């Protein structure tokens, strides 16, 4: 999942955090990546993999470098699924297309990695 924020205590932010921690970890390896640090992200890092991608403006040289780092993170961690909800996060989710590995079917081994990209 990709969200612009999990900092606020709103519905989507709580849902993303709950889903990331409650996914069957025998089938998925959830990752939560954020644009800003937050208490919720720190709490999630005790239960699953997290990464921080500081971002001011998406449409800037620094924003493009951050998108490139995010894409490298996807490739290095062999992430199969990126799901997004909000505008800035959607732009990052599109960079997943740069990795041309097809998604696996439901009968594939339980070694899938899911990026829950909660961009704070």
RADAUR-V917518 format. One record per backbone hydrogen bond with DSSP energy under -0.5 kcal/mol. CO is the residue of the C=O (numbers start at 1). NH is the residue of the N-H. If there is no record, write none. Layout:
co = [CO;CO]
nh = [NH;NH]
This chain:
co = [1;1;2;2;3;8;10;11;12;13;14;15;16;17;18;19;23;24;24;27;28;29;30;31;31;32;34;35;38;39;40;41;43;44;44;49;51;58;60;61;62;63;64;65;66;67;68;69;70;71;72;73;74;75;81;86;87;88;89;90;91;92;93;94;95;96;98;105;109;112;113;113;113;114;114;115;115;116;116;117;117;118]
nh = [3;117;85;86;119;10;14;15;16;17;18;19;20;21;22;23;25;27;28;112;30;114;49;33;116;51;53;55;42;43;44;45;46;47;48;32;34;60;64;65;66;67;68;69;70;71;72;73;74;75;76;77;79;78;115;90;91;92;93;94;95;95;96;97;98;99;100;108;111;29;80;81;115;31;116;83;117;33;118;3;119;120]
